[in-house]
Amino acid sequence: MRTLLIIFISLQSIFLFGQKNAQQLCTNPKFEKTIERYISHSVEVIGVDELYQKKEDYILLDAREINEYEISHIPGSIYFGFDQPDLSSLDQLDKDQPIVMYCSIGYRSEKMAELLEEKGFTNVKNLYGSIFEWGNKSYPLEDINGDSTSKIHTYNRSWSKWVENTSLEKVY
């Protein structure tokens, strides 16, 4: 009986440890803890590495404000907004096509992804860690002119601490 209990506890520890590693989607565990305080996982998340590898499979919608989008955004993304979302950008989208919504860390994009689901979109994901994690992984950014940029809008000075890639110029 004792042997069975030890085996059970060992297997449970392996399972739980493996699950945590599988779910770790940020380079910085403290940033991940912060994200977890803000998002509710009401929408399926996708990690930046997975998105980078399959970017052409998704329509990308940026849920930040226009001044943030103009500084830099993920190449190929469409401005959507948050305070006054551009609902007209949805008119040309098929409700079943894969969409990834992103913002700075994932809070605003989760709220806008919920809005899309309310409007009948069936395949919407939220980018976990959003543009901050994208930048931390040194994935490309472009400005409003479509030119490559090393600038990233960090929302404000306080949030800028989560952009740890020193090759990026923080703007707020």
For each residue, the residues with C-beta under 8 A, 3 or more apart:
1: 4 5
2: 5 6
3: 6 7
4: 1 7 8
5: 1 2 8 9
6: 2 3 9 10
7: 3 4 10 11
8: 4 5 11 12
9: 5 6 12 13
10: 6 7 13 14
11: 7 8 14 15
12: 8 9 15 16
13: 9 10 16 17
14: 10 11 17 18
15: 11 12 18 19
16: 12 13 19 20
17: 13 14 20 21
18: 14 15 21 22
19: 15 16 22 23
20: 16 17 23 24
21: 17 18 24
22: 18 19
23: 19 20
24: 20 21 29 32
25: 32 45 47 48 128 129 133
26: 29 31 32 35 128 129 133 136
27: 31 133 136 137 164
28: 31 32 136 162 164
29: 24 26 32 33
30: 33 34
31: 26 27 28 34 35 105 129 132 133 162
32: 24 25 26 28 29 35 36 129
33: 29 30 36 37
34: 30 31 37 38 105 162
35: 26 31 32 38 39 105 106 128 129
36: 32 33 39
37: 33 34
38: 34 35 105 106 107
39: 35 36 42 45 106 107 110 126
40: 110
41: 45
42: 39 110 114
43: 101 110 113 114 117 124 125 126
44: 124 125 126
45: 25 39 41 106 125 126 127 128
46: 50 51 100 125 126 127 128
47: 25 50 51 128 129 133
48: 25 51 52 127 128 129 133 134 137 139
49: 52 53 137
50: 46 47 53 54
51: 46 47 48 54 55 58 100 127 134
52: 48 49 55 134 137 139
53: 49 50
54: 50 51 57 58
55: 51 52 58 60 74 76
56:
57: 54 98
58: 51 54 55 98 99 100 125
59: 78 93 97 98 99 100
60: 55 74 76 77 78 99 100 101 102
61: 77 78 80 89 99 100 101 102 109 112 116
62: 68 69 73 74 77 78 79 80 81 102 103 131
63: 80 81 82 85 101 102 103 108 109 111 112 113
64: 68 69 73 81 82 103 104 108 131 153 155
65: 68 69 81 82 83
66: 69 70 79 81
67: 70 71 153
68: 62 64 65 71 73 104 153 155
69: 62 64 65 66 72 73 77 79 144
70: 66 67 143 144
71: 67 68 143 144 149 151 152 153 171
72: 69 131 141 142 143 149 151 152 153
73: 62 64 68 69 77 79 131 141 142 143
74: 55 60 62 77 102 131 134 139 140 141 142
75: 140 141 142 146
76: 55 60
77: 60 61 62 69 73 74 102
78: 59 60 61 62 89
79: 62 66 69 73 86 89
80: 61 62 63 85 86 89 101 112
81: 62 63 64 65 66 84 85 86
82: 63 64 65 85 103 108 111 112
83: 65
84: 81
85: 63 80 81 82 112 115
86: 79 80 81 89
87: 90
88: 91
89: 61 78 79 80 86 92 93
90: 87 93 116 119 121
91: 88
92: 89
93: 59 89 90 97 99 121
94: 97
95: 119 120 121 122
96: 121 122 123
97: 59 93 94 123
98: 57 58 59 123 125
99: 58 59 60 61 93 113 116 121 123 124 125
100: 46 51 58 59 60 61 124 125 126 127
101: 43 60 61 63 80 109 110 112 113 116 124 125 126 127
102: 60 61 62 63 74 77 106 109 126 127 130 131 134
103: 62 63 64 82 106 107 108 109 112 130 131
104: 64 68 107 108 130 131 132 153 154 155 159
105: 31 34 35 38 129 130 132 133 159 162
106: 35 38 39 45 102 103 109 110 126 127 128 129 130
107: 38 39 103 104 110 111
108: 63 64 82 103 104 111 112
109: 61 63 101 102 103 106 112 113 126 127 130
110: 39 40 42 43 101 106 107 113 114 126
111: 63 82 107 108 114 115
112: 61 63 80 82 85 101 103 108 109 115 116
113: 43 63 99 101 109 110 116 117 124 125 126
114: 42 43 110 111 117 118
115: 85 111 112 118 119
116: 61 90 99 101 112 113 119 121 124
117: 43 113 114 120 121 122 124
118: 114 115
119: 90 95 115 116
120: 95 117
121: 90 93 95 96 99 116 117 124
122: 95 96 117
123: 96 97 98 99
124: 43 44 99 100 101 113 116 117 121
125: 43 44 45 46 58 98 99 100 101 113
126: 39 43 44 45 46 100 101 102 106 109 110 113
127: 45 46 48 51 100 101 102 106 109 130 131 133 134
128: 25 26 35 45 46 47 48 106 133
129: 25 26 31 32 35 47 48 105 106 132 133 134 136
130: 102 103 104 105 106 109 127 133 134
131: 62 64 72 73 74 102 103 104 127 134 135 141 152
132: 31 104 105 129 135 136 152 154 159 162 163
133: 25 26 27 31 47 48 105 127 128 129 130 136 137
134: 48 51 52 74 102 127 129 130 131 137 139 141
135: 131 132 138 139 141 152 163 165 168
136: 26 27 28 129 132 133 162 163 164 165
137: 27 48 49 52 133 134 165
138: 135 165 167
139: 48 52 74 134 135
140: 74 75 148
141: 72 73 74 75 131 134 135 148 149 150 151 152 168
142: 72 73 74 75 145 146 147 148 149
143: 70 71 72 73 146 147 149 151
144: 69 70 71
145: 142
146: 75 142 143
147: 142 143
148: 140 141 142
149: 71 72 141 142 143
150: 141 167 168 169
151: 71 72 141 143 168 169 170 171
152: 71 72 131 132 135 141 163 168 169 170 171
153: 64 67 68 71 72 104 171 172
154: 104 132 157 159 160 162 163 170 171 172
155: 64 68 104 159 160 172
156: 159 160 172
157: 154 160 172
158: 161
159: 104 105 132 154 155 156 162 172
160: 154 155 156 157 163 170 172
161: 158 164
162: 28 31 34 105 132 136 154 159
163: 132 135 136 152 154 160 168 170
164: 27 28 136 161
165: 135 136 137 138 168
166:
167: 138 150
168: 135 141 150 151 152 163 165
169: 150 151 152
170: 151 152 154 160 163
171: 71 151 152 153 154
172: 153 154 155 156 157 159 160
